[in-house]
């Protein structure tokens, strides 16, 4: 196969500037790819010339094609062309290892698309599927094997795979293989010399150990992250939003409506039960996690990709490497347990140069996400739950678009009913139309949510007393100066402000007048303010992530230890009455 004579493109990373044959260029063009991403351009010649490689780039920046393209060119037009096995029963020339079945099938589809254009055959080997069809494929002969370490190891032990003709070995998402416990399987498979390519978004010690032990000493490194602080995707808007665990499932539809821009949404949870429970509560959503049968998982991913439904609720099984078009919004149901999980989850949007939004819900009394900011380099944008005006703006625009799209043929049929409504109603035509738009958007009423816990029909209030407020019990003591005990008991989510001058809490809308009127009797510089925006709050010291949540098998969330109590201590024992916190503490406050 000959390369076309062509002038060098003015764009340095243009496909035409690389040794990419015409059939492969045409396949790339069909996918709208005319230029290579930096990781692809940086590594192309290195791989084609036979060097071992450690490649590192931010998630969503094209690591898969960084090895697919040069490997295919090498097999067809490069150094490995003459020694590659061909014909029936041929042994594979390429082995690609990935940590999950979903990633394996995704990478296999890329090899099938681009390798198929060159006459090369691929097969995908992963657990949860019958052995026999995989054995038949291997016996007939394939050029490229893609699979998970456990199933590849099984086929090796059964004598189904012959690696004597192997030319390339790729470890993709290497850091995730470590996290999932594939160390021994991977090291067994790596036990022979062949050109090896190791790709990873992060480089923990095990990945460095693998590179030092199994790659050649003269290996090349392509690190497009380096010591840059910003390791999360730069094309993603990173948002944190305070929300109590009880309000999350009710809040998420509003977030999707306001921030998804009509695109796909992925919601990440920490547990399988939580994913299934939440998917059951959200209209049209589907769950994806390890307890779901493989065939169902494949149907779910296919449906999500094709647009049959637009909301996927997943555990980390879907967080690594999955490249799904038009994922506009990522919602993290709670802060993840480590920084790298945040990087990879948020990286499911804003891929291939597109923009996206990642929203992380957190309990302000229990979560500490400063470490995520420090180690990932993101600067979180702090917002509160979408308010009625925001929801109405988006929902009204959607409803108006639907109404405009209705055929004019319905007008004569409904004209009489419209005239009767106008004549019988005390509302103006604009007011009636506003109601019609709300109904078309699915809203019979819009409830205001608090800024602090996102609970419906609550408002967020700031209390200050002219002196620092260092503890929650002191804040409760201040409230007891001018409120009856049952009203103090009714406040939700009390948390301290970062400046140490006050505390914020949520009050039922119906009780707000009682709180405002009561402050006049408090004295001592006590001031209450209904907030329009949430101030920075003190974070819980210690580990971030779930921040005190304990997952329960039934999918519900319960408060764990640590953070500020959601309920005040009894008067005179923990709150200190009017004394603002003195006396013995009582650790039996209710959650």
Secondary structure, 3 states (H helix, E strand, C coil): CCCCCCCCCCCCCEHHHCCCCHHHHHHHHHCCCCECCHHHHHHHHHHHCCCCEEEECCCCCCHHHHHHHHHHHHHHHCCCCCCCCCCCCECCCEEEEECCHHHHHHHHHHHHHHHHCCCCCEEEECCCCCHHHHHHHHHHECCEEEEEHHHHHHHHHCCCCCCCCCCEEEECCHHHHHHCCCHHHHHHHCCCCCEEEEEECCCCHHHHHHHHHHCCCCCEEEECCCCCCCCCCCCEEEEEEECCHHHHHHHHHHHHHHHCCCCEEEEECCCHHHHHHHHHHCCCCEEECCCCCHHHHHHHHHHHHHCCCCEEEECHHHCCCCCCCCEEEEEECCCCCCHHHHHHHHCCCCCCCCCEEEEEEECCCCCCCHHHHHHHCCCCEEECCCCHHHHHHHHHHHHHHHHHCCCHHHHHHHHHHHHHHHHHCCCCHHHHHHHHHHHHCCCCCCCCECCCCCCECEEEEEEECCCCCCCHHHHHHHHHCCCCHHHHHHCEEEEEECCCCEEEEEEEHHHHHHHHHHHHHCCCCCEEEECCCCCCECCCCCCCCCCCEEECCCCCEEECCCCCCCCCCCCCCCCCHHHCCCCCCCCCCCC
